[in-house]
Every structure is written in C-alpha cells, then in structure tokens.
Amino acid sequence: MPNTPMMDKDYALDMLKDSKLALHSLTMALAESTNPLLRETLINVLNASVDRHFRLADIAVNKGWYAQPNLAPLDLLKQDLTESQSLTS
C-alpha cells in the first residue's frame, strides 16, 4: 500500500480510539482506588475526559467520519462498503 498522508478523518478517529482507551483506564483506576482524594481527582478527570470525548465524537459524526448513530445496520454496512471501495480505487 502506498505511503499516503494522514487526513483529518484519520486523526479524529485515532483520537477517538485513544480517548476510549483513556476512559477505560480512568474507570478501572477509579474502581480500584481506595483513597478518597484520589477518587475525587479521578472523578473530575473522568468527567472532563467524557466531555472531551463527546465533543470529538460529535465533530466526527457531523463531518461524516464516524458511524451515523441513527442509521439502520444494513445502511451502516453499505456505508462501510462504499468507503472501503473508495480506498481501493
């Protein structure tokens, strides 16, 4: 496959992936924490991270870069097929 430059969509989807991992990690750390001050800090960081994730996801959905939340499964499959075909041409 040729070395192609990353596009805005690629950056956004990569950021969403990393954001999901961060949210998972924060949630696990919060669940394991026994220190009340650490819990409070983790809760604040988690809430801010969720807010940033939703804002990024909204941008990606509005740009058409992320799965449209209201599409039927067959329409999502058609969208993925069309996108994959455009990548190979």
C-alpha positions in Angstrom: 0.0 0.0 0.0 1.4 3.4 -0.9 2.6 5.7 1.9 -0.3 8.2 2.0 -0.5 11.2 4.3 -3.0 11.1 7.1 -6.2 13.0 6.7 -8.2 14.9 9.3 -10.6 12.0 9.5 -7.7 9.6 10.3 -6.5 12.0 13.1 -10.0 12.3 14.5 -10.7 8.6 14.5 -7.3 7.9 16.1 -8.0 10.5 18.8 -11.4 8.8 19.4 -9.7 5.4 19.8 -7.2 6.9 22.3 -10.0 8.7 24.1 -11.9 5.4 24.6 -8.8 3.7 26.0 -8.2 6.6 28.4 -11.8 6.5 29.6 -11.5 2.7 30.2 -8.2 3.2 32.1 -9.6 6.0 34.2 -12.7 4.0 35.0 -10.6 1.0 36.1 -8.3 3.2 38.2 -11.4 4.7 39.9 -12.8 1.3 40.6 -9.6 0.2 42.2 -8.9 3.3 44.2 -9.4 3.4 48.0 -8.1 6.9 48.6 -10.9 9.4 48.8 -8.8 12.3 47.5 -7.6 10.2 44.6 -11.1 9.1 43.8 -12.3 12.7 43.7 -9.4 13.6 41.4 -10.1 10.6 39.1 -13.8 11.5 39.0 -13.0 15.1 38.0 -10.6 13.9 35.3 -13.1 11.2 34.1 -15.9 13.8 33.8 -13.7 16.1 31.8 -12.5 13.3 29.6 -16.0 12.1 28.9 -17.0 15.7 27.9 -14.0 16.0 25.5 -14.8 12.5 24.0 -18.4 13.5 23.3 -17.3 16.8 21.7 -14.8 15.0 19.5 -17.4 12.3 18.6 -19.9 15.0 17.7 -17.4 16.6 15.4 -16.6 13.3 13.7 -20.3 12.4 13.3 -21.2 15.8 11.9 -18.3 15.5 9.4 -19.5 12.0 8.4 -16.3 10.4 9.6 -17.9 8.3 12.3 -20.8 5.9 12.2 -24.0 7.7 11.9 -25.8 6.8 15.2 -29.3 6.7 13.6 -28.6 4.5 10.6 -30.0 1.0 10.3 -27.4 -1.8 10.4 -27.8 -2.5 6.7 -27.2 1.2 5.9 -24.1 1.2 8.1 -22.8 -1.9 6.2 -23.5 -0.2 2.9 -21.7 2.9 4.1 -18.7 0.9 5.2 -18.6 -1.0 1.8 -18.7 2.3 -0.1 -15.9 3.7 2.0 -13.7 0.6 1.6 -14.3 0.6 -2.1 -13.2 4.2 -2.4 -10.0 3.3 -0.5 -9.0 0.7 -3.1 -9.6 2.8 -6.1 
